[in-house]
């Protein structure tokens, strides 16, 4: 069985050595980089199944790297390792396409659990979807497996969480999806912080659906959300 490959980006040598060895002991193949300037080349040549990305790095920070990785690849999970505690910084990481984060100092066991969860979620998504199958949303066509939203004169590629959220809201279309169900499925808990994060993602999806003015995501107060197609 081929080992899952992890691109681990960390500039603290002692922490990096401990985490790398711990991951390798669990059967992962790990490539470690300590300089932001080397990460994109490493990503292309190593083709990791997941990226563990420190935010504070020499030459190029983790947020910039996440944006560059997402320009090349919309599917590979990114887990941020951060000493930053401000909500705005964490939200920025999610907005750039990160799937999860863990604050330093962290337990290696917790990190491994988060890695395994992201890998499982990604593999289940790949196994259950036909890349060619699209979902019609008004005049737009949504391809969950390709993280792609298309309309007659344009297209947009979605981040991992944007894709998961739109998939829940659109399959089946027009069904009311409970807010708590979204939080538990996509974020793993319904904490206040994750609830705020969901608000950000709903706002982003509303913006993405604007090419079709008949489409809207309706908030059902105290319950959740529903995609509606207004009659013309």
N, C-alpha and C positions, 0 to 999 in steps of 0.2 A: 504494500500500500504506500503510495507516495505521500511524503510528509507535507503538511501545510507550511507554506513559506511565509515568514514574517519579516518585513522590512522595519527595523527598529531604529529610530532616529533619536539619539540622546547624546548630549555633550558632557554629561557628568560621568567620568570614567568608572568610578567605584560602583555607582548605581547601575550603570550600563552593564558592567561585567556580571553583577549579581543577577540582574533580570535576564540577560542573555543566557547564562548558564542554566537558570531555572527553567526557561522556555525550552532549551535544548534537552534537558532532562525529561521533559514531558513529550518529547518526540517531534518538536517543531524544528524546521530548518530556519535559522536566523541569520540575516545579514544586518550588521549594525553600522550605522554611519553617525559621525559626530559633528559634521559640518553641513550646514544647510545647502551650500553650493554644490554638494556632490549627490544630493538626494534624487533629483529628477533623472539623472543618468542611471543611478542604481535602480530606480523604479522600473525603467525601461528594460534593463538587462536582466534583472532578477525576477521580474514578473510576480510580485508577491500576491498571496491570497488576502493579506490584511496589512495595513500600515499602522504602526504605533509611532505617533508623531509628537515629539516634545514641542512646546510653543516657543520657548526661549532658546535660540540657536545662533551660533556665529554665522555671519554673512547673509543668511536668509532665514527669516522667522517661520514658524510652523504655519501661521495663517496664510502667508504668501505661498508656501509650498502646497498647502491643501488646495488652494485655488488653481495652481499650476497642474497638480495631479488630476483634479476634476476636469480640466480642459482636455486632458489626454484619456481619461477613464472615468466613467460615471458610476461604476459598479463596485470596485474594490473598497471594502470598508476602511474607514479612517477612525482611529481611536486616539484622541488627544491626551497627552500627558502634560498636566499643567500645574504650576505653582500659583497661578492667578486664581483669585477667588471672586472677582467681581462678576456679577451676572452678565454685564454687557460683553465681557470677553468670552464667556462661555457661549452665549447666544451667537456671537460672531463666528465662533468655530462651527456651530451647527449650520448657520446660514451659508457657510463656505463649503458645506458638503460632508462635515464630520458626522459619524453615526453615534459616537459615545465619547465620554471623557472620564478621566479619573484624576483626582487631585493628589499632588505630592504632599507629604509622604504617603505612599500607598502600600497595601499588602500585596505581595506577589501572587498570593492565592486569589485575591479579588481580581487582579489584573487578568490572570489566566481564565477565571470564570467568565469575565467580560469578553475576552478574546473568543472563547469557545461558543458563547452565545451568539456573537456576531457572525462567526463562521457557519453555525448551524442555520441561522436565519437566512443567510445568503444562499446556502446550498438548497434549502427548502424552496426558496423562491425560484431558483434556476430549474429545479426538478419539476415544479408544478406548472410551469408556464410554457406556452408555445410562442416563440419569438415573433412569429408572423401574425399572431392573433391580436386584433385591435378591439377596443371598446369605443363605440360611437357616442360622443357627448355633444349633442347639438350638431354644429357644423365642424366640430373638431374630432380628431381620432387619436385615441390614447393607446400606446403600446407599452404595457407594464414591464414586459421582459426587457425592452430596449430603453426604458426610462425616457420615453419620448412622447411628446404631445405635439400633434400636427394640426394645422388648419390650412385652408386653401392657398394662402400666400406666405406661409411661414411655419416654423417649428421651434421647439424648445426642448432641451434635455434637462431632466430633473435630477435633483440630488436623491440620495437613498431615502431619506425620511419624507421628502416631498412626494416621491414615488409611492411609498407605503401609504401615505395619507390619501392621495388621490385614488389609489386602488381601493381602499376601504370605502370611500365616498361614491365610487362609480360602479362597483360590482356587488350587488345590483344597483343600477342607477335609480335615483329618486328615493331610495330608502333612507329613513332617518337613522343615523349612526350615533350612538351614545358617546358623549365626550369621555366618560370613564373608560369605555371599551377601547377608544383610540389611544388614550394614555397608557393603558395597561399593555396593549399589543405592541405599540411602537416604542414607548419609552420605558416600559417595565414597571412603572408605578405612577400614581396620580398625585404626586407631591405638588405643592404650590409652584415651585420653580418649573417643573415640567409642564404644568398647566399654562404658565406664562409663555413657555416655549411653543406650545401648541397654538396659542393665539397668533404668534409670529408666523407660523407656517400656514395657518388659515388665511391670513392677510396676503401671503405670497401667492397661494393658489388662486385666490380671488383675482389677483393681478394677472396671473397667467391665463385665466379664462376670459379676459377682457376682449380678445379678438372676436368673440361671439357675444354680442351685447344681450342676447336672449338668455344667456347662462348666468346663474348666480348661485353662490353658496349661502344658504339661509341658515341663520342661527336660531335654533329652537331653544328658547331661554330655559335654563335649568335641565335641559335634556342633551342636546348635541347639535348635529349639523345635517343638512340635506342639500343635495344639488338639485336645483329646479330649472326647468326649461320654460321660460315665459312664452305664452302664445303670442304670435306675431299679429 
